[in-house]
Amino acid sequence: MAPVVVRVRVPASTANLGPGFDALGMALDLYARIEMSEADRTQIELFGSNMQGIPTDKTNLIYKVARTLYDHAGLPMPELSIRMDSDIPLTRGLGSSASAIVGALAAANALSGADLPPDELFQIASGMEKHPDNVGASLFGGIIAAYWDGREAKHVRIEPHERLETLVAVPAFQLSTEHARRVLPDQVPMKDAVFNIGHSSLLVAALAAGELGMIRHAMKDALHQPYRAALVPGMEKILREAADHGALGAALSGAGPTLIAFADKSEGRQEELEAFLRETFRAEGIEAETRWLRPSREGVRVWKLAGGEPSFEEFAGGAE
């Protein structure tokens, strides 16, 4: 009998959306792809330029997450053949680690036959990441409002407005989440906490109601972006002036250094906004890749191969 082969496609994500620190996330139509099957010995193959530096032994995150799933389900861990390709740049604030965690959990869940429900996978993923925003978005798709209290995660999914699109500007340097978190204070003033409660509440309401015009008022933050601004030259100017160039609002994507601007695709100011982001970074001596992305309404997808499917290389190129 031929071995069972599972393929997974999982979207990137942006977290926080400005004021929703560790609570809001949105899936984006940029994808990582994983193929997993049982094998005589563990082999890990990596494809694409975004995989540079990723380990190919059992310290690989995909393998470690798969082992967590098998242990959680009380199943013996087999040797695995793993193949992975990703369009998501590493340590740039677009949820590369969250997509790997969600993708590995989904693949191992299908391969093992554990068939754990999505919410259980969400609990495992949130526990591994210690915040639910990126993993929730990659798992469920759309926009996620969620919390993780150290024991359990809860979420509500919001369907993105059909006119909502995003522009990401990815600077040519990496910024680890760990480093970006170290600059945050242990305590914040009450006025800043109140500021963020109001703005994140308004942002969730605006996204849920489809009130795109309200986003520009809601995507302001006092808890993390002011402290991280020194890590990303040009960030303060982009957050302050993006709305003057056609953005609904702008934010640091996750821990950065990527900046993300929300836009209404019907307004027709895409070129102006893209030029503003590029020129702002260039004035700081930083080259940045810009890319227009849509919210991904679909979260992780899983296929069990039956034979006759495209090769993994073709799958990585977009074939299903």
Secondary structure as GFF3:
##gff-version 3
##sequence-region A 1 320
A	DSSP	beta_strand	5	15	.	.	.	ID=ss1
A	DSSP	beta_strand	24	38	.	.	.	ID=ss2
A	DSSP	beta_strand	43	47	.	.	.	ID=ss3
A	DSSP	three_ten_helix	49	51	.	.	.	ID=ss4
A	DSSP	alpha_helix	61	73	.	.	.	ID=ss5
A	DSSP	beta_strand	80	86	.	.	.	ID=ss6
A	DSSP	alpha_helix	96	112	.	.	.	ID=ss7
A	DSSP	alpha_helix	118	129	.	.	.	ID=ss8
A	DSSP	alpha_helix	133	140	.	.	.	ID=ss9
A	DSSP	beta_strand	143	148	.	.	.	ID=ss10
A	DSSP	beta_strand	153	158	.	.	.	ID=ss11
A	DSSP	beta_strand	164	171	.	.	.	ID=ss12
A	DSSP	alpha_helix	177	182	.	.	.	ID=ss13
A	DSSP	alpha_helix	190	209	.	.	.	ID=ss14
A	DSSP	three_ten_helix	212	214	.	.	.	ID=ss15
A	DSSP	alpha_helix	215	218	.	.	.	ID=ss16
A	DSSP	alpha_helix	225	228	.	.	.	ID=ss17
A	DSSP	three_ten_helix	229	231	.	.	.	ID=ss18
A	DSSP	alpha_helix	235	241	.	.	.	ID=ss19
A	DSSP	three_ten_helix	242	245	.	.	.	ID=ss20
A	DSSP	beta_strand	249	252	.	.	.	ID=ss21
A	DSSP	beta_strand	259	264	.	.	.	ID=ss22
A	DSSP	three_ten_helix	265	267	.	.	.	ID=ss23
A	DSSP	alpha_helix	270	283	.	.	.	ID=ss24
A	DSSP	beta_strand	288	293	.	.	.	ID=ss25
A	DSSP	beta_strand	301	304	.	.	.	ID=ss26
A	DSSP	alpha_helix	312	316	.	.	.	ID=ss27
###
